[in-house]
Amino acid sequence: MLGGGGLVAANVYATASESGQTQVGQVLASGAATIDCPDVGSQLTAVPDEAKAEVDKELALLDKQIAEAYQRLQQSTQAIQQDGAFAENSIMNPLKEKRAATIERIAIAVDRVGDRPQGLEPFAACILRASGNQGEQGGDGQNGDQGGEDQQQDGDNQDNQGQDGQNQGEGQDNGQGQGDEQGDQQGGNGGQGGNGPVAADFVDIKSVQPNVQSARKQGNASRGTFSTACGVNANGLFNSDNVIVAPGVTNGAHHFHDYVGNQDNNAFASDQDLANGDTSCENKGDKSSYFWPVIRLQNGAEEQDAGSPGGGIEGNAGEIVTPKQVTMTFVGNPQSKVTEMPKLLRIITGDAKAFVNGNANANASWSCTGFEDRQLKDKYPLCPQGSDVVRTFKFQSCWDGNNIDSANHRTHVAFADANGVCGNGFKAIPQLVQRIVYDIDAPSLNDGGRTTPLFAVDSFPEQLHKPVTDHGDFINVFDEDLMGEMVDCINGGRKCDAADGAGDGDGGGAGEEPGNSPSPTPENPPGGNNGDDDPADNGNGNGNGGENTPSPTPTATAPSGGNNQDEEPADNGAENTEKPSTDSTQAPDPADGEDKGNGEAVPKTDSSPSAVQSDEAAATGGDDDLGGAVPGPEPSSASVLEPQATSGGLADTGTQLWPAAAGALLLLAGFVLLRRINSRQT
């Protein structure tokens, strides 16, 4: 638990023994240090129900103690400069004492009704760690010039999560600006709140290699998809609670969440409150709660929480960005059929403390529309013009068959292995794939975001707004009948939309967001060679690298693509289809093809929906064997693709005219034959 997984630089105390007190003082005085405490909650794999409420409140108190200590660390730069032992004596030692007392109360609470947990005492001590942001000094009390030539841009200490074992970023777009201005802000962590983000947290998505891989579906796979549309939180339902992790505790998350679906989720919401709550979902049978940390622009704007806990006073500052689009799609298992989720099942994916905890539970996935076969775990993406920022959450899809939650909120669910198998006797359940799109311009790193502001996800203050801390939360409050329809749809290999009440197998995917119909865009072009089963490929596949330029080889009947063998909901029309038969309802067969993307994003423009695939259509895909007719990309100077015929169009008209034409020919032949007979008789 003490290991940071390579996410941050050296232990400041260790540095002191190696290089002397001067270096310690420099790191601390620069504001480029954070507090790393062992995660006690993750160690509690079993807590008796009778002790759970008390333990949850004590765990929330541990988080509050860290936040307060970090805030004091930020405010003590002058004292630290004058006294090198100030941080240890006045911040870290008192923090250890408070944590020790809290951990003891946790042990006592469990001991009253069960077996006392052993081995928790060493978790009281915390350490100071260098943040890796040294040299990126703040300026003018806001973003500052983002220095970074001394950022060790080989990637070894920059949130070294990697992508499938690779380092993504490797210092891309870092070191712009020299950090010459110190400004009024002494902290070196940048950002409007003074604790991140910094230039080193961003990378050009075009410099990242495709890295999405998924298990291939086997014969007994559950191939269907089920979508539910619940809006984008346009009504601004926020709070800094977390009813899963810290029930009954106000500001238990220490950062703001967006909420869609259930409208009654707060720290004090009971199961009955959730069951009786209103919902923003189109199908009122889905009262599930979907929530995630907000994204903010570091633009100096004051939001409603600017002076509140969880908001500005804890470093979460700036304008909250409303998503452009949110899609929730439940997909099947590549190996087996799925079983129904139990009512009130709770799932957390990702780790809000991953910057100091390491990557054991990290599950962040950042990308850009048109490049979603390139997923970033520990960097924010710099998207090209015409491309939007995307956060994708894939939730755990294996359930222990008994519990709707666990003491550490993790052990009752798990991810399937690389082949899609649920181990340890766990059952496969529908996997929630959540895709959130934001219209955010790439920030200007060379001036620290002054021209175009930096953006960042809300976080615990000591986590410094690092992208690796991104996470999502889900509480299942589906009506039992609707959950049954979901499972039947997925196991039956159909594409269904909750807004339709039940799947009709017509290939219709996620419906449009309520009150948020997007204009069609060319962001999800035909892809190539997508042989995987990843629901977030969005048309990029593993062949074209996510480029937004259509194939230069036009076809009048189908978009370009290649060898797509999957059936996931967010492939965004990457499938290559043969010319449809006269029966327009028959799904076309997949055909091998080659993509020709050139790596450049196409600017967003208004155009006919028949020629351009919308984000909603992209999120559901046009899977070859599920009957999804997929429109081609927007015509351009490089290639012109005519709209593919769909149900109710010319294809249907032609099908209906053939019988009439054949009848007319037979009638004409009869007249000719009759005249010949009459001529011979005369």
N, C-alpha and C positions, 0 to 999 in steps of 0.2 A: 504493500500500500504506500510505502514511502517513495517508491520509484516514480519519477516523472515521465518515464517512457521516452526520454530524450526531448521532451517538449520544451523544457526551459534550460537555461544555462546553469552554471555551477551553484551549489549551496554557498550562500554568502559567508556562512561561518567557516566552511571548509576553505574558502578563498582566503579568509583571514589567516589561517595557519600556514598557508602556502606563500602568500605574497605580502603579508603584513597588514596592519590595521589601516594604512592609508588607502589601499584598494577597497577595503570594506566600506570605508567612509565615502569614497567616491561613488560606489554603486548605490549605496543607500541615499546619499544626498542628491543623486541625480533623479531620484524617484523611479528608478528602473528596477525595483525589487518588488516581489509579491510574497504573500504568506502561503506556505504549503503545509496543510494540516492533514493527517490521515483521516480517511473517510470512515467514521465509526459506523454509520448506517449500513454500509455495504458488508460489514462483518456480522451483522445481526441477521442470520438466515432463519432464525426461529424465535418468535416472540409470542407468548401466550396471549390469547385474545383479551384477557382481563387486564393485561399490562400495556396493550398496544397504544391506547390513547395517551397515557402518561409518557411512554417511550417516544412517541412521535413528537410530543411537545418539547421533550428534552433534546432530541436531535435537532429540531428547529432552533432551539436556543444555541446549540453549538454553531450553527450557521450564522446566527446573529452575532455571536462573540467574534467570529472571524471577520465579519463585515466591519464591525466597530474597530477592531484592531487594525485592519487595513486602512480604514479611514484615518485613524490616528497616525499611522505610518506616513500617509500622504501629507498630513498637515505638520509633520515634525521635521521637515528637511533642515531647517535652521538649527534646531536643537541637536540633530544628528551631526551636522557639520561642526558644532562646537564640542560635542561629546560623543566619541565613537562608540561608547558603551550604552548610549541612551536607548537605542532600539531594543537591545537585549534586556536591559534592566527595567525599562518603563513600558515596553509593549509586549515582548515575547514572554517574559517570565510571568507577568500577570495573566496573560492569555492562557498559559499552561495551567496555572492554578485554577482559573475559572473552568477550564475544560475538565480538569481532574475531578472537580466537585460535581460537574454535570454527569460525567461518565459514571461516577459512583452512584448517583441517583438512578441512572438507568439500570445498573446492576441490581440495586435494591428493589426497584420496581418489578423486575423479572423474577428475582429471588422470592418475592412474596407469594407468587403463584406457580412457580416452576423452578427449574434448575438455574442457579446463578451463572451468567455467562462468564467465561474465563478468558484471561489474556487481553482485556481491554485497557488496562492501566497504561501500557506504553503508548497508547494512542493519544494521550493528553498532550504530549510535546509536539510543537510545530517548529518549522524552520523558515528562515528567510531564503528566498531564491531570487537570483537575478532573472529578470523577465525576458531577457533577450532583446529588449528595446533600447539598450544603451546607444547613445549617439543620436537617437531620434528625438531631439529636444523640442518641447512645445514652444510656440511663439504667440505673442499677442494674447495670451491667456486662452487660446483656442486650439487650433490644429498645429500651427507652427510649421516651419520648414522641416521636412522629414529627412534628416541626415540618415546615413546608412552605409557609408563606405566601410564602416567597421562592424557591419552586421554579421560577419562570418557567413557570407552568402553562398557557401558551399552547401547550405541546407542542413548541416549536421545538427544545428540547435534551433532551427526555425520550425517548430511544431512538426517534428519529423515523423508524421504519421505515414506519409507515403500513400501511393495508390497501388494496391495489390503488390506491395513490396517496393514500389518506386517512390522516389522523392519527387513530389510535384512542386514546381516552383523553382527550386534550385537558384534562388536569388533573382528570379525574373522581376523586372520592374522595381527593383530595390536600389538603394543608394542614389536616388534622385534627390538632389538637394544636399547641401553640405551641413545643415544644422548650425549655420553661423549665428542665427538669431536665437537668443535665449528667451527674450520676451519677459512678460510678467509671470508666466507660469514656470515654476521651477521643475515640475515633474517632467520626466523624459518619456512618458507613455503616450503622449499625443491625445487626440480626440477631444471633443468638446467637454467631456466629463473629466479629462485629465488622466484617464486610465485605459487609453486605447480607443480606437485602433491606431496602427501606424502603417507606414508605407510597406513594410516588410510583410504585412498580413495579406497583401494583394498579389495576384499573379494574372498575367494575360492568358485568357483561356485558350487562345490560339497557339500558345507555346506548350500546351499540355497534350500528351499523346493519348489516344483513345485507350481506355482502361476498363470499360464495363464488361464484365463476364458473368454469365448465369448458367445454371444447370439446364441441360436440355430435357425436354419433356419425354417421359417414357410412356409405354402403352396404357397404363392405368392412370395417367395424369388427369387432374381436374383442370380443364382447359378454358373454362368460361371466365367471364368478368362481370362484376356488379358495381355500378357507379351510383353514388349519391351526391347530390348537389346541395350545398348548405350555405352558399354565399361567400363573401370575402371579408366579413366583419365591417361592412360599410357603415353600420350603426355605431361603431366604436365601442364595443364591449371589451373592456380591459380590466385587469386587476393584477396585483403582484402576489396573489395567493397561489397555492398548489394543494388542492384538496386530496390528491393522491399521496404526496410525500409529507405534507404538513397540515393535516386536517385540524380545524379549530384554531389555526394560528394565522393571524393577519400578517401579510407581507412574508409569508413563508418561503417564497421564491426569490425575494430580493431583486426581482426584475419583472417587467410587465409582460403579460401574455395577451395575444389575440385569442378570442373565443369565437368559434362558429358551432352550429348545431345547438346544443342545449344552452338556453339563455339564463339558467339559474345556477351556474357553477361559480361558487366562491368557497372560501376556506370553511364555511360553516354549513355547506350543502350536505344534507343527508341523502342516503339512497332514495328515500321517499321523495325528497325535494327534486332530485334529478328525474325520477320517474314521472312526476307531476309537472315538470317544467315545460315551458314553451320551447320551440325549436325553430331555427332559421332554415332547416332543411325543407326542400320542396315536398318530400313525402313526410307527413307528420308522424309516420310510424318510426322515423329515425330521430330519436331524441338524444342520440349519442353526443358526447362532448369531445370536441376536437380543439386542442389548444397548443400554442407554441410561442416562443419568445418573439416579441415584435422586432422589426428592423427600424432603425432610426438613421436619418441623415444628420451628420455632424455639422449643422448649418447655423447654429446659434439660436434656433427657434426654441421657445419655451412651451412645452406641452402641459397638460393638466396636472402632471405629476412632477413638475420641475422642482418643487420644494418639498417633495414627499418621500418617505421611505419607499424603496423599490424604484424610484425615479431619479431625479437630478441629484439628490443628496447622496446617493450611492453610486453616482457616476453614469447612470443611464440617462443621457441627455440628448436633446435634439428632436427634430420632427419625426413623428411616427409615420411610417409609410403604409398606406392601405394596399394590400395585394391587388394586383391587376386581375388575377385569376387564381382560384383554388379548386382543385379536383381531388376527390377521394374515390379511389377505385380499389375494390377488393378482388384479389386474384387467387387462383388455386395453387395446388402443390404439384411440382413436376413429376412426382413419383406416385401419388395416391389421390384418392378422393378426400374431401375435407369434411369436417364435422362442424356443427353449429357452435358458435361462441356462447358461453354462458352469459346470462344477463348480468350487467355491472362488472364484467371483466375489465380490469385496469391494465394498461400497457404503457410503459415509458420506453422510448427508443432514444439512444444517444445518452450522453453524460454531460450534465450542466457544469461539472467540475473537471472535465477532461484535461484542461490545461495543466493542472497540478496532479490529477489522478493518473494520468497516462491514458493510453488508448484502449484499455481492456473493454470498456463499454462504449467507446466513442462510435458514433454512427452518423456523423454529419456528411452531407452530400450537397456540394455547391456546384452550380454550372450556369450555362447560358442557353437560351433557346437557340436551337440549331446546332448545338455542340454538346448535347446531353449524353453522348457516349464518352464524355470526358468529365469525370466526377472528382471534385476536390474535397479532401477531408479537412485540411488544415490551412486553407487559404480562401480568401474571398476572390471571386472571379472578376476580372476586368473584361467586360463584354464589349464587342465591337458595336459600332453604330447600327441600329436596327435590331439588336438582340437584347433580350431581357434577362435579368438575374433570376435564377431558379433554385429553390431549395426542394430537395426530394427526401422524404422520409419513408423508409421501408420498415414496417414494424415486424416484430417477432411473429412467427407463424406456426409455432408449436406450443401446445398447452399441456400442462401436467394432468388434465382430466379431472381435477378436484377443486382447485383453489381459484378464486377470482382476484387474489392479490397475495403478496408474500411480504415478510418483514422487511426485506430490502427492496421490494417492488420489482424484483427481477427473476427470482428462481422459479416462479410458477409458470413462466413462459420462456421460450428460447428460440433462437434462429435454427432453421434447418441447416444441415451440413452442405458442403459444396455440391453434392449430388441431389440435394433436395430432401434428404431423409431426416425425419424427426427421431432423435435418439432418446434413450432412457425411458422408453415406453410412452413418450409424449405423443399427443394426437395432433394431426395437421388440422389447422383452422384457416379460414380465409385470411389472407395477408392484406392488411391495409397498406396501400401505397398512396402517399399524400404528396401532391405536387403544388407548390406555391410559387407564383410568378410575380415579379415586381418590375415595374417600369422605372428603372434606376440607371442614370448615366454613369459611365465609368469615371471615378473620381480623378482629379488632377493630382498626381503624386508629387510632381516636381515643385509644387508650392504648398504642399501639405493640405490640399483640399480647399484652398481659398477660392479658386476659380470654380471648381465643381466639387461639392463636399464629399468627404469620405462617408461611408455607410458602415454600420455594424449591427450585429445582433445584440440584444440585451443580454446581460449576464450577471452572475454574482460579481461583486466589485473586484475581488481578488483574482478573478479569472480573466480580467483585462480585455473583455470583449473579443476573445480569440474565436475564430470561426469553428475550431474543433469542438467548442462547447455547445454547438447547436443541438437541439433535441426536440422531440415532440411527445405529446401526451394524448391518450385516448381512453375514454370510458364507454363501454358498449351499453347503450340504452336503446337498442333496436327492439321494436315490438317482436314478440316471438314468431308471429306469422311471417313478418317481413324477413326476419333472419332465416326462417325456413325457406322462403323464396330465394334468398341469396344463395344458400347452399345448393338448392336444387338447380339453380341457374349455373353456378360455377361447375358443379359436378356433371351437369348436362352439356357442357361445352358451348353455352350460349353467351351472348353479350346482352346484358340487361341494364336497365336504368331504373332506379328506385322511383323516379318521378312518374314512370309508366305504371307503377303498381306491381308489375311482374314482368319478367323477361319474356319477350315474344320471339326471340331467336332471330330478329331481323338485322342484327349487327349494329343496332343503335347503341351508342355508348353514353358517356356522361352528358347530361343535359347542361344547358347554359346556366350560369349563375343567376340567381334571382336578381333582377334589376341591374345586371352587369353583363349585358350582351356585348362581347368583344367584337371589334371590327376585324375582318379577316386580315391575316398577315401572311407573308411568305416565310415565316420563321421555321416551319417544319417541313423541309423539302423531302422529296423522295430520297430514301437512304440507299444502303447497299450492303449486301452480304451479311445481313443480320441473322445469324444462325443461333443467337442466344435467346433466352427467355426473360430478358430484363424488361420490367414494365416501365422503365424510365428512359429507354433508348431514344424515344421521340424521333424516330425516323433516321437516326444517324447510323445505326448499325456498327459493325466493327470494320467496315470496309472503307467508308468515305470520310471518317474522322469528324463527322458532324457538320460538314460544310453546307452553306446555305445556297448553293448555286445548283440549279437543276441540270440534269444530264443534257449534253449538247445534242443527243440523238432524240428528236421528237417522236412522239407516237400519239396517234389520235384516240387511242382506246384506253391506255393505262399509264400511270406514272412510272418513271424509271425506278429501279431498285435492284435487288438481287438476292436470290437464295435465302429468303426469309423462311425459317422453319418454326417460328414461335407463334404464340397466340396471346401475347401480353397486351395490356390495355393502352400503353403509352408509346408504342412504336412509331406513332405519328405517320402512318401511311408509308412506311418504308418498304412495304411488300411489293414484290414484282409480280404482276398478274398478267396472264395471257388474255387475249381478246375474248370478251364475254360471249357466251352463246346467246341464241335468241331468247332463251329463258333468263330474264334479267335477275331473277331471284336466286339463281344458282351461283354458289361461290366459285370464283375462278381458282384454278390450280396454280400453285407457286411455280415459278420458272427461274432458272439461274440467270443472272445478269451481272453487269459490271457498272459500278457507279463512277461518276466523273466529276465529283465535287472539286472545287478549286481552293477551298479553305477560306473564302471571303464571305462575310455575312451580307445579306441583301437588306437594304434599308426598308423599314416598314412603310407601306403605302396603302392607301385605300384602293380597293379593287373589288371585282365581282366575287361574291361568295362561291360561285360555281367554279371559279378558276383558282381559288386560293383556299388552302385548308386552314380552318380556324383553330385556335388553341384548344377549344373543347373537342373538336373532332380529332385533333392531334393527340389529345390525352387518352382517347379511347382506341386509337389506332384503326387500321383498316385490315385486320388480320385476314389472311388469305382464305382460310377455311371457315370463317365465321360470317361470311356474307357481307362484309363491310365494304361498300363502294367508296373509294377514296379519290377525291378530286386531286388534280395535279397542282403543281406550283404555279405561281404567277408568271404569265408570259414575260419574257425579257428579250433583250437583243441577242442573247446567247442561244436561246431556245424558246420555242413557242409550243406549248402543250394545250391541246384542246380539252375542254372539260370531258371527263369520263361520263358516259351515259349512266344514269341512275334510274331507279324505279320511278315510273310515272313520266319519264322523258321519252326521247325518240326510240329508245330500245323497246319500251313497252308499246308504243304506237305501232312500230313495225311488226311486233309480234301479233298485234290485234288485226292488222291489215292483211297479213298473209292469207288467212282463211277466206276472206272476202275476195281477194284477188284470184285465188285458186277456183272459187265458185264461178267467178265471172268467166274465166277461161273455159271451164267445162260447159257453161251455158252457150258460149260462142261456138264451141266445137259441135254442140248439138244442132244449132241452127245450120251450120255448114253441111253436116251429114244429112239433115232433112231435105235441104235444097237439092243435094245430089240425087237422093232417092226419088224426089218428085220429077227431076229432069229425065231420069231413065224411064219412068213410067209414061211420060208424055212422048 
